[in-house]
Structures are given as structure tokens and as C-alpha cells.
Amino acid sequence: MTSDTALTMIVVAAGSGQRFGGPIPKQYLELAGRPILFHTLKAFHEHAAITNILPVIAAESHDLWNRMLGPWLEELPRVRTPIAGGATRQESVCRGLAALQLDSEAWVGIHDAARPFPGKALLDRLLEGRRKNDALCAAIPAADTVKRVDPKEGMIIETLERSHIWLAQTPQLFRYGMIFSAHQRARAAHFHGTDDASLAEWAGIHVRIIPGDIGNIKITHPDDLQLARKWLREDGL
């Protein structure tokens, strides 16, 4: 498999899951008998074009990783030994990129561990999008009317044109040299993006939107986990 077709995936799993709450980070919670993070890793492992998967976990979570993921890792031989992330998601991604040491033209994907359902059709669309682009972001068009609101007063300031609004997801795919350089520049400039696509935009990289998947949910709150469990039961998994 050539560097133009192969893809290395960074799975960012260093978050503490403060919004979710609970005794352990949400990516280690049970979903259909296995940790959420296992399902995320397995989805990438099952795609032939994804040849290398690097988890980035919290420095203090190695024992948790070994306890929760260790029994299942024999099923996922392309998953590398995890590295320790940083204090922020952006720093964790930068550490993951530094650890890979890929050719500048190679492709790397970045994905949040709490999105356990990056389906094959979505991955195929992203991989196909590499033919004419250097940076890709999965996203879905806004289905509801979008309001901009005064954060202090809670009053509507304006109604935004919905056709221009897309809701970003992961995976996001980039040429390795471009996104690593953007991360290094951002760190030097103390710029913090909300995701890797926003950081790439800041660095002047043109990012192409690829239609995402409504099922590619991010487990942020307990209700999201219940929904994920319901979907898996309906799929017979």
C-alpha cells in the first residue's frame, strides 16, 4: 500500500470527560461489553487503508488503559502502544504528530476517542477526498435554524444563514507535514483552535468539507451513551 493510499490515524483519548462526569474518563466506560475506546479503535482497524493507529492517552491513564483495553488488544494488532498526551487536546494531538515522524506528504487522520461509530462509508468518503485536497473535515449540515445569542443576556442577536453552517465531526484528515507545521506554529504563537480544522484554517490551509454521518455521534453526556447502547442493540451487536 503506497503512502498516497495508506492512512495513519491518531485517536485522541487523553480527555478527562468532565462534562460527562463519573469516576473514570468516558472513553473507558462500557459499551456493549467493551470500552467505548475499543469500539473506536476497532472501527479504524477494520478499514484496510488505515495501516497504523496511535492512541494518545492521559499520562496518568496507562494503568487504566492496560486494565480496560489490555484484554482486547490482541484483536487489534495495528494499534500502537499509546503515548502520553498533554494538558489540552491540541497539545495531545501535537505530541501524537511528533511521535509519528512520517513523510511530509503522508496522510494522517485525527479522531476523538468518544466517537465510536466512524462508519466505513464515511471513511471511504474521506479517503476519496484526498485525491484533490490536502485537508479534509467530516461535517454535517445544520438541520435546525441557527441563532447567534448574547452570552450574558441570553437574547438572540441574529439568525444565521443555515445553508452556510456545518457541524464539524472527526475524523479530520491532513497531509502530515502541513498539519504538524500548523501545530508547531500555533504553539509558538499561543493560538488555540477548537479543532484541528480550525487550527489549519488559522495557518492558511484550505480545508474541504466532506459530508459526515449523523450516526457518528460524540459521547459527551450520559444520554449520548444510552443512545449508543440503543443503536448497538438494534444492530444486534
Buried (B, 14 or more C-beta within 10 A) or exposed (E): EEBEEBBBBBBBBBBEBEEBEEEBBBBBBEBBEBBBBBBBBBBBBEBEBBBBBBBBBBEEBBEBBEEBBEEBBEEBEEBBEBBBBBEEBBBBBBBBBEBBEBEEEBBBBBBBBBBBBBBEEBBEBBBEBBEEBBBBBBBBEBEEEBEEEEEEEEEEEEEEEEEEBBEBBBBBBBBBBBBBBBBBBBEEEEBBBEBBBBBBBBBEBEBBBBBBBEBBBBBBEEEBBEBBEEBBEEEEE
